[in-house]
Amino acid sequence: MPTFYCEYCGTTYPSVANLTSMPCYRHPDGANKGKHKLYEGSEKSRYTCKYCGTTNNTIANLTSITCPQHPKGNQKGYHAPAL
């Protein structure tokens, strides 16, 4: 069975419908102020931040840390996985 990941927080769901219907605690507009966003990249052994190049073994771990090169400013947003 496929697994679908949220781009913002790395939470997994068994279907896109389930994923996109739930609020995301790490949404860019604020905790639970928007829905999860489908990560459209492939599953990888390491995920890379599209802003600074930091890597981690899961999307959840990568997106749990603020990014020094985030577009909103240093440490003003989380790492975001590159596709």
C-alpha angles and dihedrals in degrees: 000000000000122000123218122207133207112236092213102049110004095240112156129224133178093235140027090236091058093045097049095044096061129079117248121228090207099046113146091239091055140286111322092350092119142017129270114275121224114246102226099192126096126267110271139181089234129025121210127210110241091215105048110005098246112153134209136170097245136031089234092057093043095049094046092073127072117244123235091209099042113145091240090057142278109328092350095116141019131264112274123211118244116228 
